[in-house]
């Protein structure tokens, strides 16, 4: 088995989780505010990549960041290389897959925080940002961490958007899911089965850890109220 595609996927998923984590947590906190105008529309737009056909989503991304686009041209001027069909394209595809998972989980986690607690911190002199980082975020941490883990798993397993935006270039943009597809096409059954098993075990481990985090949080909430 060639481990390079798996290592490439792990590296891209880690970077994507960091990038999508910052944006997703901020969006989750914003969407958790009940008085924010248009929050349901924003939530729908953020969640759209979860239900859209991957090739359609990949096409939109390709048009937005391709070589002839304004964003693609600006990126090339700043970085010196194209965003598409490079490792950076793999990271972008993984980030797009991870963002909705992280934002949705973060919103749920923030909505589960008792609003009287950050308000109490503000009455004691803490500013809005300080109350968020010292009270709200720590209380919502289990749900946020669970969302980050799900986002990582989603980014690790992306196929459609990665293929459209980054291509399938061995050693450069070929992620583990793309390598599995190539193994099947070339009738390398053992390599395909081994790679699939590794990704399956990783997904199960992550889901198990998320379930444990959620269960522990529920137990803490029940103990607090009882």
N, CA, C and O of each residue as an XYZ file, in Angstrom:
904
protein
N       0.844     -1.205      0.000
C       0.000      0.000      0.000
C       0.870      1.243      0.000
O       1.841      1.326      0.753
N       0.528      2.209     -0.841
C       1.215      3.493     -0.891
C       0.591      4.425      0.154
O      -0.585      4.775      0.060
N       1.389      4.818      1.145
C       0.869      5.630      2.245
C       0.879      7.126      1.938
O       0.312      7.912      2.697
N       1.510      7.528      0.842
C       1.605      8.963      0.545
C       0.241      9.641      0.419
O       0.064     10.728      0.968
N      -0.745      9.040     -0.289
C      -2.062      9.694     -0.359
C      -2.722      9.873      1.008
O      -3.398     10.873      1.249
N      -2.525      8.899      1.903
C      -3.103      9.022      3.238
C      -2.447     10.151      4.009
O      -3.133     10.937      4.664
N      -1.112     10.242      3.939
C      -0.412     11.323      4.625
C      -0.799     12.683      4.054
O      -0.941     13.658      4.791
N      -0.970     12.739      2.732
C      -1.404     13.990      2.106
C      -2.793     14.371      2.599
O      -3.052     15.539      2.892
N      -3.692     13.385      2.693
C      -5.046     13.659      3.183
C      -5.023     14.127      4.632
O      -5.742     15.056      4.999
N      -4.202     13.488      5.450
C      -4.104     13.882      6.864
C      -3.595     15.317      6.992
O      -4.131     16.105      7.771
N      -2.567     15.650      6.229
C      -2.018     17.013      6.294
C      -3.045     18.038      5.839
O      -3.227     19.072      6.481
N      -3.717     17.747      4.723
C      -4.731     18.677      4.212
C      -5.893     18.816      5.179
O      -6.389     19.920      5.401
N      -6.336     17.690      5.763
C      -7.467     17.728      6.691
C      -7.120     18.503      7.959
O      -7.961     19.227      8.491
N      -5.898     18.359      8.442
C      -5.485     19.107      9.640
C      -5.476     20.609      9.378
O      -6.005     21.387     10.172
N      -4.874     21.011      8.262
C      -4.848     22.439      7.923
C      -6.261     22.959      7.694
O      -6.615     24.046      8.151
N      -7.065     22.175      6.983
C      -8.444     22.584      6.707
C      -9.250     22.716      7.986
O     -10.078     23.618      8.101
N      -9.022     21.830      8.953
C      -9.762     21.903     10.217
C      -9.395     23.169     10.986
O     -10.254     23.793     11.611
N      -8.129     23.543     10.940
C      -7.709     24.782     11.599
C      -8.369     26.000     10.945
O      -8.893     26.880     11.628
N      -8.334     26.032      9.610
C      -8.919     27.177      8.897
C     -10.432     27.217      9.061
O     -11.002     28.249      9.416
N     -11.074     26.083      8.797
C     -12.533     26.023      8.912
C     -12.969     26.150     10.360
O     -14.076     26.615     10.635
N     -12.107     25.739     11.298
C     -12.454     25.842     12.712
C     -12.618     27.284     13.155
O     -13.567     27.621     13.863
N     -11.694     28.130     12.738
C     -11.782     29.549     13.113
C     -13.056     30.173     12.552
O     -13.798     30.846     13.267
N     -13.297     29.940     11.260
C     -14.473     30.518     10.609
C     -15.749     29.858     11.131
O     -16.738     30.541     11.396
N     -15.729     28.538     11.278
C     -16.930     27.818     11.697
C     -17.368     28.151     13.109
O     -18.563     28.296     13.367
N     -16.419     28.277     14.028
C     -16.771     28.632     15.410
C     -17.339     30.044     15.463
O     -18.305     30.304     16.180
N     -16.739     30.952     14.702
C     -17.265     32.321     14.661
C     -18.680     32.344     14.084
O     -19.556     33.033     14.605
N     -18.898     31.593     13.013
C     -20.241     31.535     12.427
C     -21.225     30.869     13.380
O     -22.376     31.294     13.477
N     -20.784     29.828     14.086
C     -21.655     29.167     15.046
C     -22.087     30.102     16.157
O     -23.249     30.099     16.564
N     -21.146     30.906     16.650
C     -21.479     31.876     17.690
C     -22.444     32.930     17.167
O     -23.344     33.368     17.884
N     -22.252     33.334     15.920
C     -23.142     34.327     15.313
C     -24.545     33.765     15.121
O     -25.536     34.443     15.394
N     -24.623     32.524     14.651
C     -25.930     31.907     14.406
C     -26.663     31.569     15.696
O     -27.883     31.407     15.692
N     -25.931     31.461     16.795
C     -26.563     31.155     18.074
C     -27.267     32.363     18.680
O     -27.987     32.233     19.670
N     -27.062     33.532     18.092
C     -27.730     34.745     18.592
C     -29.144     34.791     18.019
O     -29.300     34.947     16.808
N     -30.174     34.661     18.847
C     -31.548     34.558     18.326
C     -32.045     35.816     17.632
O     -32.976     35.747     16.830
N     -31.447     36.956     17.925
C     -31.926     38.206     17.345
C     -31.174     38.610     16.085
O     -31.437     39.681     15.538
N     -30.255     37.793     15.612
C     -29.511     38.151     14.421
C     -30.405     38.061     13.189
O     -30.958     36.995     12.916
N     -30.562     39.150     12.440
C     -31.442     39.107     11.266
C     -30.860     38.218     10.173
O     -29.658     38.234      9.909
N     -31.737     37.446      9.547
C     -31.337     36.593      8.440
C     -30.512     35.392      8.837
O     -29.828     34.813      7.993
N     -30.556     35.000     10.101
C     -29.685     33.906     10.529
C     -30.118     32.565      9.935
O     -29.273     31.700      9.704
N     -31.396     32.379      9.687
C     -31.853     31.116      9.114
C     -31.401     30.978      7.657
O     -31.070     29.881      7.208
N     -31.389     32.079      6.935
C     -30.893     32.055      5.562
C     -29.386     31.782      5.556
O     -28.897     30.983      4.757
N     -28.662     32.445      6.445
C     -27.220     32.219      6.544
C     -26.924     30.772      6.923
O     -26.002     30.160      6.384
N     -27.705     30.230      7.846
C     -27.528     28.847      8.247
C     -27.760     27.900      7.062
O     -27.041     26.914      6.898
N     -28.759     28.205      6.250
C     -29.048     27.375      5.081
C     -27.903     27.441      4.072
O     -27.538     26.425      3.481
N     -27.338     28.627      3.873
C     -26.229     28.774      2.941
C     -24.991     28.016      3.420
O     -24.275     27.409      2.624
N     -24.751     28.059      4.728
C     -23.594     27.354      5.287
C     -23.780     25.846      5.174
O     -22.829     25.115      4.896
N     -25.005     25.386      5.392
C     -25.280     23.947      5.368
C     -25.447     23.391      3.954
O     -25.452     22.174      3.772
N     -25.584     24.260      2.953
C     -25.845     23.800      1.581
C     -24.810     22.804      1.069
O     -25.191     21.839      0.407
N     -23.500     22.994      1.347
C     -22.524     22.002      0.843
C     -22.753     20.591      1.360
O     -22.250     19.638      0.764
N     -23.498     20.426      2.454
C     -23.741     19.100      3.008
C     -24.729     18.298      2.157
O     -24.732     17.068      2.203
N     -25.559     18.985      1.388
C     -26.606     18.299      0.619
C     -26.453     18.477     -0.887
O     -27.117     17.787     -1.660
N     -25.594     19.386     -1.311
C     -25.409     19.595     -2.747
C     -24.599     18.456     -3.354
O     -23.733     17.898     -2.681
N     -24.857     18.099     -4.601
C     -24.006     17.109     -5.281
C     -22.560     17.604     -5.300
O     -22.318     18.759     -5.648
N     -21.600     16.765     -4.936
C     -20.204     17.212     -4.861
C     -19.673     17.808     -6.161
O     -18.902     18.767     -6.134
N     -20.086     17.241     -7.313
C     -19.594     17.774     -8.581
C     -20.151     19.177     -8.850
O     -19.457     20.026     -9.409
N     -21.394     19.413     -8.454
C     -21.975     20.746     -8.621
C     -21.256     21.745     -7.732
O     -20.893     22.834     -8.175
N     -21.052     21.368     -6.470
C     -20.332     22.243     -5.551
C     -18.911     22.473     -6.046
O     -18.414     23.598     -6.013
N     -18.255     21.409     -6.505
C     -16.898     21.552     -7.023
C     -16.841     22.467     -8.230
O     -15.886     23.226     -8.394
N     -17.870     22.399     -9.086
C     -17.909     23.288    -10.247
C     -18.000     24.747     -9.823
O     -17.290     25.598    -10.357
N     -18.882     25.038     -8.853
C     -19.009     26.413     -8.366
C     -17.685     26.919     -7.801
O     -17.269     28.045     -8.076
N     -17.032     26.073     -7.008
C     -15.753     26.468     -6.410
C     -14.711     26.689     -7.500
O     -13.938     27.645     -7.443
N     -14.695     25.806     -8.487
C     -13.732     25.931     -9.582
C     -13.928     27.234    -10.344
O     -12.954     27.887    -10.721
N     -15.179     27.614    -10.573
C     -15.465     28.871    -11.266
C     -15.025     30.059    -10.411
O     -14.511     31.046    -10.938
N     -15.223     29.969     -9.105
C     -14.922     31.097     -8.213
C     -13.423     31.303     -8.012
O     -12.965     32.439     -7.888
N     -12.649     30.200     -7.978
C     -11.222     30.332     -7.646
C     -10.318     29.866     -8.778
O      -9.108     29.750     -8.581
N     -10.867     29.598     -9.953
C     -10.064     29.135    -11.078
C      -9.097     30.195    -11.582
O      -9.084     31.328    -11.101
N      -8.299     29.809    -12.550
C      -7.250     30.703    -13.057
C      -7.791     31.992    -13.647
O      -7.142     33.035    -13.564
N      -8.983     31.929    -14.246
C      -9.543     33.109    -14.899
C     -10.417     33.948    -13.970
O     -10.931     34.988    -14.381
N     -10.590     33.511    -12.731
C     -11.439     34.255    -11.801
C     -10.640     35.357    -11.093
O      -9.410     35.344    -11.078
N     -11.372     36.303    -10.513
C     -10.709     37.388     -9.788
C      -9.991     36.860     -8.556
O      -8.870     37.270     -8.258
N     -10.648     35.939     -7.835
C     -10.032     35.374     -6.630
C      -8.789     34.568     -6.996
O      -7.756     34.677     -6.336
N      -8.893     33.759     -8.048
C      -7.746     32.973     -8.483
C      -6.589     33.838     -8.931
O      -5.433     33.533     -8.637
N      -6.889     34.925     -9.645
C      -5.836     35.841    -10.072
C      -5.171     36.546     -8.907
O      -3.949     36.691     -8.876
N      -5.977     36.985     -7.945
C      -5.422     37.644     -6.764
C      -4.549     36.679     -5.972
O      -3.473     37.050     -5.503
N      -5.011     35.444     -5.825
C      -4.227     34.444     -5.101
C      -2.895     34.185     -5.799
O      -1.861     34.065     -5.142
N      -2.917     34.098     -7.125
C      -1.693     33.866     -7.886
C      -0.723     35.037     -7.735
O       0.488     34.833     -7.663
N      -1.246     36.253     -7.688
C      -0.381     37.426     -7.513
C       0.261     37.445     -6.127
O       1.413     37.852     -5.973
N      -0.493     37.002     -5.124
C       0.014     37.042     -3.747
C       0.948     35.882     -3.428
O       1.973     36.062     -2.771
N       0.586     34.690     -3.900
C       1.319     33.473     -3.529
C       2.319     33.053     -4.596
O       3.348     32.453     -4.286
N       2.020     33.365     -5.839
C       2.920     32.982     -6.915
C       2.576     31.674     -7.582
O       3.328     31.196     -8.431
N       1.453     31.084     -7.213
C       1.011     29.838     -7.836
C      -0.505     29.822     -7.880
O      -1.164     30.591     -7.182
N      -1.047     28.949     -8.697
C      -2.501     28.834     -8.791
C      -3.063     28.126     -7.563
O      -2.375     27.341     -6.912
N      -4.309     28.416     -7.264
C      -4.979     27.746     -6.157
C      -5.519     26.388     -6.588
O      -5.536     25.443     -5.801
N      -5.953     26.296     -7.821
C      -6.518     25.039     -8.311
C      -5.420     24.081     -8.773
O      -4.347     24.500     -9.208
N      -5.718     22.789     -8.666
C      -4.819     21.716     -9.096
C      -3.456     21.787     -8.412
O      -2.420     21.505     -9.015
N      -3.488     22.171     -7.137
C      -2.315     22.178     -6.273
C      -2.745     21.638     -4.908
O      -3.929     21.398     -4.671
N      -1.771     21.449     -4.012
C      -2.092     21.004     -2.659
C      -3.009     22.000     -1.965
O      -3.857     21.612     -1.163
N      -2.842     23.283     -2.271
C      -3.711     24.298     -1.677
C      -5.164     24.064     -2.092
O      -6.084     24.348     -1.326
N      -5.364     23.553     -3.293
C      -6.716     23.213     -3.724
C      -7.294     22.066     -2.916
O      -8.492     22.050     -2.632
N      -6.455     21.102     -2.542
C      -6.908     20.000     -1.686
C      -7.358     20.545     -0.334
O      -8.387     20.132      0.201
N      -6.575     21.477      0.212
C      -6.930     22.085      1.499
C      -8.235     22.859      1.384
O      -9.081     22.797      2.275
N      -8.397     23.588      0.286
C      -9.635     24.343      0.079
C     -10.838     23.412      0.021
O     -11.866     23.680      0.642
N     -10.710     22.327     -0.722
C     -11.818     21.373     -0.832
C     -12.151     20.768      0.525
O     -13.323     20.636      0.876
N     -11.126     20.401      1.288
C     -11.356     19.838      2.621
C     -11.988     20.865      3.552
O     -12.824     20.516      4.386
N     -11.595     22.124      3.417
C     -12.168     23.186      4.258
C     -13.647     23.384      3.966
O     -14.447     23.581      4.880
N     -14.005     23.332      2.694
C     -15.407     23.489      2.309
C     -16.245     22.343      2.865
O     -17.387     22.541      3.279
N     -15.671     21.151      2.872
C     -16.392     20.020      3.443
C     -16.507     20.089      4.954
O     -17.518     19.675      5.522
N     -15.472     20.614      5.612
C     -15.450     20.651      7.073
C     -16.275     21.789      7.659
O     -16.846     21.645      8.740
N     -16.342     22.909      6.963
C     -16.969     24.105      7.528
C     -18.404     23.897      8.000
O     -18.716     24.278      9.129
N     -19.298     23.312      7.196
C     -20.680     23.154      7.679
C     -20.786     22.294      8.931
O     -21.586     22.586      9.819
N     -19.979     21.229      9.007
C     -20.015     20.358     10.178
C     -19.614     21.120     11.437
O     -20.243     20.990     12.487
N     -18.560     21.912     11.311
C     -18.062     22.663     12.460
C     -19.036     23.754     12.862
O     -19.323     23.924     14.047
N     -19.548     24.495     11.889
C     -20.462     25.598     12.196
C     -21.750     25.098     12.834
O     -22.236     25.695     13.794
N     -22.309     24.006     12.312
C     -23.556     23.472     12.872
C     -23.338     22.979     14.299
O     -24.153     23.249     15.182
N     -22.245     22.260     14.525
C     -21.969     21.760     15.873
C     -21.699     22.905     16.841
O     -22.139     22.870     17.990
N     -20.975     23.918     16.375
C     -20.680     25.060     17.233
C     -21.957     25.816     17.594
O     -22.126     26.242     18.737
N     -22.843     25.980     16.636
C     -24.113     26.662     16.929
C     -24.895     25.911     18.002
O     -25.397     26.519     18.948
N     -24.998     24.609     17.857
C     -25.719     23.802     18.844
C     -25.067     23.908     20.215
O     -25.756     24.005     21.231
N     -23.736     23.890     20.243
C     -23.019     23.973     21.515
C     -23.241     25.323     22.183
O     -23.466     25.385     23.392
N     -23.181     26.392     21.421
C     -23.372     27.734     21.994
C     -24.816     27.944     22.448
O     -25.066     28.604     23.457
N     -25.759     27.381     21.700
C     -27.157     27.521     22.106
C     -27.446     26.751     23.388
O     -28.423     27.044     24.078
N     -26.606     25.768     23.717
C     -26.792     25.001     24.938
C     -26.209     25.649     26.179
O     -26.393     25.147     27.288
N     -25.504     26.763     26.005
C     -24.926     27.473     27.153
C     -25.978     28.357     27.791
O     -26.680     29.092     27.096
N     -26.091     28.294     29.085
C     -27.044     29.131     29.824
C     -26.694     30.602     29.602
O     -25.614     31.031     30.009
N     -27.571     31.389     28.969
C     -27.238     32.786     28.646
C     -27.044     33.673     29.866
O     -26.448     34.746     29.765
N     -27.541     33.236     31.015
C     -27.371     34.067     32.209
C     -25.912     34.098     32.673
O     -25.498     35.037     33.351
N     -25.137     33.078     32.310
C     -23.751     33.019     32.769
C     -22.871     34.080     32.095
O     -22.180     34.812     32.805
N     -22.863     34.199     30.766
C     -22.083     35.296     30.177
C     -22.624     36.671     30.539
O     -21.862     37.632     30.646
N     -23.954     36.768     30.731
C     -24.507     38.061     31.154
C     -24.006     38.419     32.553
O     -23.723     39.583     32.837
N     -23.899     37.419     33.420
C     -23.372     37.667     34.755
C     -21.929     38.134     34.688
O     -21.519     39.013     35.446
N     -21.155     37.541     33.778
C     -19.758     37.958     33.626
C     -19.672     39.400     33.155
O     -18.780     40.137     33.573
N     -20.584     39.806     32.294
C     -20.567     41.178     31.797
C     -20.965     42.168     32.878
O     -20.454     43.287     32.916
N     -21.882     41.762     33.764
C     -22.247     42.655     34.864
C     -21.089     42.842     35.842
O     -21.045     43.824     36.583
N     -20.150     41.889     35.838
C     -18.979     41.994     36.713
C     -17.832     42.743     36.051
O     -16.740     42.837     36.612
N     -18.080     43.275     34.860
C     -17.079     44.125     34.222
C     -16.415     43.535     32.998
O     -15.617     44.219     32.357
N     -16.711     42.293     32.643
C     -16.096     41.684     31.469
C     -16.742     42.229     30.198
O     -17.960     42.395     30.133
N     -15.920     42.503     29.197
C     -16.451     42.923     27.914
C     -17.081     41.750     27.174
O     -17.020     40.608     27.629
N     -17.690     42.047     26.023
C     -18.377     41.006     25.266
C     -17.404     39.900     24.841
O     -17.702     38.715     24.993
N     -16.231     40.294     24.304
C     -15.267     39.293     23.851
C     -14.687     38.502     25.017
O     -14.508     37.287     24.926
N     -14.398     39.197     26.107
C     -13.834     38.492     27.260
C     -14.840     37.503     27.837
O     -14.470     36.390     28.210
N     -16.094     37.894     27.912
C     -17.124     36.978     28.408
C     -17.265     35.769     27.485
O     -17.512     34.653     27.942
N     -17.106     36.002     26.189
C     -17.219     34.891     25.243
C     -16.074     33.898     25.439
O     -16.302     32.691     25.519
N     -14.843     34.410     25.515
C     -13.680     33.521     25.575
C     -13.467     32.912     26.954
O     -12.846     31.855     27.069
N     -13.965     33.551     27.993
C     -13.737     33.020     29.343
C     -14.932     32.262     29.908
O     -14.777     31.488     30.853
N     -16.116     32.468     29.348
C     -17.309     31.813     29.886
C     -17.993     30.953     28.817
O     -18.111     29.737     28.973
N     -18.439     31.588     27.743
C     -19.236     30.878     26.735
C     -18.447     29.778     26.046
O     -18.897     28.634     25.978
N     -17.270     30.122     25.535
C     -16.487     29.137     24.790
C     -16.065     27.946     25.645
O     -16.193     26.811     25.185
N     -15.566     28.147     26.872
C     -15.229     26.962     27.686
C     -16.430     26.062     27.970
O     -16.297     24.838     27.981
N     -17.596     26.657     28.197
C     -18.782     25.845     28.461
C     -19.227     25.075     27.216
O     -19.753     23.966     27.313
N     -19.009     25.671     26.064
C     -19.414     25.026     24.812
C     -18.310     24.145     24.234
O     -18.494     23.540     23.178
N     -17.170     24.067     24.912
C     -15.987     23.396     24.365
C     -16.230     21.951     23.918
O     -15.772     21.582     22.837
N     -16.933     21.111     24.699
C     -17.133     19.723     24.237
C     -17.837     19.640     22.881
O     -17.436     18.864     22.014
N     -18.884     20.441     22.705
C     -19.584     20.427     21.424
C     -18.738     20.984     20.295
O     -18.782     20.478     19.174
N     -17.966     22.029     20.585
C     -17.095     22.621     19.567
C     -16.012     21.622     19.160
O     -15.729     21.450     17.974
N     -15.412     20.968     20.152
C     -14.375     19.973     19.853
C     -14.963     18.824     19.030
O     -14.333     18.339     18.090
N     -16.170     18.396     19.391
C     -16.831     17.361     18.601
C     -17.037     17.792     17.165
O     -16.843     16.998     16.245
N     -17.429     19.044     16.961
C     -17.601     19.567     15.609
C     -16.297     19.605     14.840
O     -16.266     19.301     13.647
N     -15.212     19.980     15.519
C     -13.902     19.994     14.869
C     -13.482     18.589     14.445
O     -12.902     18.400     13.376
N     -13.778     17.623     15.282
C     -13.432     16.238     14.945
C     -14.250     15.744     13.756
O     -13.723     15.065     12.876
N     -15.533     16.084     13.730
C     -16.365     15.706     12.586
C     -15.911     16.425     11.319
O     -15.903     15.846     10.233
N     -15.533     17.690     11.470
C     -15.021     18.439     10.325
C     -13.739     17.830      9.778
O     -13.545     17.757      8.564
N     -12.865     17.394     10.682
C     -11.636     16.732     10.256
C     -11.936     15.456      9.481
O     -11.338     15.198      8.437
N     -12.869     14.660     10.000
C     -13.240     13.419      9.325
C     -13.850     13.702      7.958
O     -13.577     12.995      6.987
N     -14.674     14.735      7.891
C     -15.300     15.090      6.602
C     -14.254     15.572      5.600
O     -14.300     15.203      4.427
N     -13.327     16.383      6.054
C     -12.272     16.859      5.166
C     -11.362     15.735      4.706
O     -10.897     15.730      3.566
N     -11.107     14.783      5.593
C     -10.242     13.651      5.263
C     -10.858     12.776      4.177
O     -10.143     12.198      3.358
N     -12.181     12.681      4.173
C     -12.842     11.789      3.233
C     -13.410     12.455      2.001
O     -14.134     11.810      1.243
N     -13.108     13.731      1.769
C     -13.707     14.410      0.609
C     -13.200     13.805     -0.696
O     -12.026     13.456     -0.820
N     -14.095     13.688     -1.656
C     -13.738     13.125     -2.960
C     -14.131     14.066     -4.103
O     -13.281     14.498     -4.881
N     -15.428     14.377     -4.196
C     -15.938     15.095     -5.357
C     -15.349     16.472     -5.546
O     -14.876     16.796     -6.635
N     -15.368     17.297     -4.500
C     -14.850     18.662     -4.619
C     -13.340     18.634     -4.852
O     -12.813     19.422     -5.638
N     -12.647     17.722     -4.166
C     -11.200     17.606     -4.350
C     -10.862     17.272     -5.795
O      -9.942     17.853     -6.371
N     -11.597     16.345     -6.379
C     -11.343     15.953     -7.765
C     -11.578     17.115     -8.718
O     -10.817     17.301     -9.667
N     -12.624     17.898     -8.474
C     -12.947     19.015     -9.359
C     -11.966     20.169     -9.214
O     -11.584     20.791    -10.206
N     -11.558     20.456     -7.986
C     -10.763     21.655     -7.718
C      -9.258     21.374     -7.777
O      -8.487     22.209     -8.251
N      -8.843     20.197     -7.294
C      -7.415     19.905     -7.205
C      -6.943     18.842     -8.177
O      -5.742     18.721     -8.416
N      -7.862     18.065     -8.748
C      -7.465     17.015     -9.662
C      -6.941     15.785     -8.934
O      -7.003     15.697     -7.707
N      -6.431     14.850     -9.703
C      -5.931     13.582     -9.172
C      -4.495     13.389     -9.660
O      -4.225     12.569    -10.539
N      -3.584     14.159     -9.073
C      -2.184     14.143     -9.488
C      -1.378     13.383     -8.445
O      -1.209     13.883     -7.332
N      -0.879     12.207     -8.758
C      -0.122     11.424     -7.774
C       1.058     12.205     -7.195
O       1.846     12.810     -7.923
N       1.156     12.174     -5.871
C       2.244     12.862     -5.204
C       2.023     14.336     -4.966
O       2.793     14.965     -4.240
N       0.977     14.909     -5.566
C       0.722     16.344     -5.412
C      -0.673     16.625     -4.870
O      -0.822     17.352     -3.888
N      -1.689     16.058     -5.498
C      -3.069     16.322     -5.060
C      -3.870     15.038     -4.870
O      -5.064     15.100     -4.574
N      -3.247     13.895     -5.031
C      -3.986     12.633     -4.911
C      -4.200     12.288     -3.437
O      -3.279     11.847     -2.749
N      -5.415     12.493     -2.972
C      -5.761     12.183     -1.590
C      -6.096     10.698     -1.469
O      -6.147      9.979     -2.468
N      -6.323     10.249     -0.236
C      -6.623      8.836     -0.008
C      -7.888      8.374     -0.737
O      -7.860      7.314     -1.363
N      -9.006      9.127     -0.682
C     -10.193      8.685     -1.424
C      -9.954      8.583     -2.932
O     -10.456      7.666     -3.583
N      -9.188      9.527     -3.484
C      -8.886      9.461     -4.907
C      -7.996      8.265     -5.227
O      -8.151      7.627     -6.268
N      -7.068      7.968     -4.330
C      -6.198      6.810     -4.537
C      -7.009      5.513     -4.520
O      -6.744      4.595     -5.296
N      -7.995      5.450     -3.630
C      -8.855      4.262     -3.584
C      -9.602      4.100     -4.907
O      -9.710      2.991     -5.430
N     -10.107      5.183     -5.436
C     -10.800      5.130     -6.730
C      -9.865      4.623     -7.824
O     -10.256      3.790     -8.641
N      -8.634      5.125     -7.840
C      -7.664      4.676     -8.837
C      -7.325      3.202     -8.656
O      -7.166      2.477     -9.639
N      -7.212      2.751     -7.400
C      -6.926      1.342     -7.139
C      -8.040      0.444     -7.704
O      -7.771     -0.594     -8.309
N      -9.275      0.863     -7.495
C     -10.408      0.078     -7.999
C     -10.396      0.047     -9.521
O     -10.601     -1.003    -10.130
N     -10.154      1.211    -10.137
C     -10.131      1.278    -11.593
C      -9.030      0.394    -12.179
O      -9.198     -0.199    -13.245
N      -7.892      0.312    -11.464
C      -6.770     -0.490    -11.942
C      -6.834     -1.931    -11.441
O      -5.907     -2.709    -11.668
N      -7.930     -2.291    -10.756
C      -8.139     -3.638    -10.216
C      -7.057     -4.043     -9.202
O      -6.667     -5.208     -9.114
N      -6.588     -3.048     -8.443
C      -5.675     -3.338     -7.340
C      -6.522     -3.510     -6.078
O      -6.570     -2.619     -5.230
N      -7.171     -4.632     -5.964
C      -8.159     -4.856     -4.918
C      -7.562     -4.801     -3.519
O      -8.173     -4.250     -2.604
N      -6.362     -5.374     -3.347
C      -5.758     -5.389     -2.009
C      -5.464     -3.969     -1.529
O      -5.758     -3.629     -0.384
N      -4.889     -3.145     -2.396
C      -4.581     -1.769     -2.021
C      -5.850     -0.981     -1.725
O      -5.889     -0.191     -0.781
N      -6.896     -1.196     -2.539
C      -8.164     -0.504     -2.305
C      -8.781     -0.918     -0.981
O      -9.282     -0.078     -0.233
N      -8.745     -2.219     -0.690
C      -9.337     -2.709      0.560
C      -8.565     -2.205      1.772
O      -9.163     -1.827      2.779
N      -7.240     -2.200      1.679
C      -6.422     -1.743      2.813
C      -6.658     -0.260      3.091
O      -6.842      0.141      4.240
N      -6.650      0.550      2.035
C      -6.878      1.994      2.207
C      -8.273      2.265      2.756
O      -8.446      3.114      3.630
N      -9.267      1.546      2.244
C     -10.639      1.723      2.717
C     -10.763      1.345      4.187
O     -11.460      2.012      4.951
N     -10.079      0.267      4.578
C     -10.137     -0.174      5.973
C      -9.525      0.870      6.899
O     -10.060      1.135      7.976
N      -8.406      1.462      6.487
C      -7.752      2.486      7.312
C      -8.677      3.682      7.506
O      -8.825      4.175      8.625
N      -9.300      4.152      6.426
C     -10.205      5.294      6.534
C     -11.449      4.952      7.347
O     -11.956      5.791      8.091
N     -11.940      3.727      7.208
C     -13.118      3.309      7.971
C     -12.821      3.270      9.464
O     -13.618      3.745     10.273
N     -11.682      2.707      9.825
C     -11.299      2.663     11.241
C     -11.160      4.075     11.794
O     -11.617      4.360     12.901
N     -10.535      4.954     11.029
C     -10.397      6.340     11.476
C     -11.737      7.010     11.696
O     -11.920      7.721     12.684
N     -12.688      6.790     10.775
C     -14.017      7.397     10.898
C     -14.744      6.873     12.130
O     -15.365      7.645     12.861
N     -14.668      5.562     12.364
C     -15.345      4.969     13.518
C     -14.750      5.489     14.822
O     -15.485      5.794     15.761
N     -13.428      5.592     14.885
C     -12.769      6.103     16.091
C     -13.209      7.541     16.371
O     -13.496      7.896     17.514
N     -13.259      8.361     15.330
C     -13.667      9.759     15.518
C     -15.115      9.843     15.973
O     -15.426     10.607     16.887
N     -16.003      9.078     15.359
C     -17.410      9.099     15.758
C     -17.594      8.598     17.188
O     -18.418      9.126     17.935
N     -16.828      7.584     17.563
C     -16.901      7.084     18.934
C     -16.464      8.166     19.923
O     -17.098      8.359     20.961
N     -15.378      8.869     19.595
C     -14.896      9.929     20.479
C     -15.913     11.066     20.590
O     -16.114     11.622     21.669
N     -16.552     11.406     19.472
C     -17.582     12.456     19.506
C     -18.755     12.029     20.374
O     -19.283     12.827     21.148
N     -19.163     10.764     20.244
C     -20.255     10.268     21.078
C     -19.900     10.308     22.559
O     -20.742     10.637     23.394
N     -18.666      9.978     22.882
C     -18.238     10.040     24.276
C     -18.256     11.471     24.796
O     -18.679     11.719     25.925
N     -17.799     12.409     23.977
C     -17.824     13.814     24.379
C     -19.250     14.277     24.632
O     -19.534     14.936     25.632
N     -20.149     13.920     23.708
C     -21.545     14.324     23.847
C     -22.183     13.696     25.079
O     -22.916     14.360     25.812
N     -21.905     12.426     25.303
C     -22.485     11.744     26.462
C     -21.968     12.338     27.766
O     -22.735     12.543     28.707
N     -20.670     12.612     27.820
C     -20.100     13.208     29.029
C     -20.692     14.591     29.292
O     -20.927     14.963     30.441
N     -20.930     15.351     28.221
C     -21.525     16.679     28.388
C     -22.947     16.567     28.909
O     -23.352     17.342     29.777
N     -23.707     15.614     28.391
C     -25.078     15.424     28.862
C     -25.092     15.021     30.334
O     -25.948     15.470     31.097
N     -24.160     14.190     30.720
C     -24.090     13.780     32.127
C     -23.763     14.968     33.027
O     -24.324     15.102     34.115
N     -22.853     15.829     32.569
C     -22.528     17.026     33.354
C     -23.722     17.942     33.481
O     -23.967     18.505     34.548
N     -24.478     18.099     32.388
C     -25.663     18.955     32.435
C     -26.710     18.383     33.396
O     -27.319     19.124     34.167
N     -26.915     17.067     33.346
C     -27.896     16.449     34.238
C     -27.455     16.574     35.698
O     -28.287     16.814     36.573
N     -26.176     16.417     35.965
C     -25.681     16.536     37.331
C     -25.822     17.966     37.836
O     -26.103     18.200     39.011
N     -25.621     18.931     36.915
C     -25.740     20.328     37.334
C     -27.160     20.679     37.710
O     -27.389     21.413     38.672
N     -28.126     20.156     36.951
C     -29.521     20.500     37.220
C     -30.103     19.674     38.372
O     -31.095     20.080     38.978
N     -29.498     18.517     38.682
C     -30.020     17.701     39.770
C     -29.195     17.870     41.040
O     -29.498     17.250     42.060
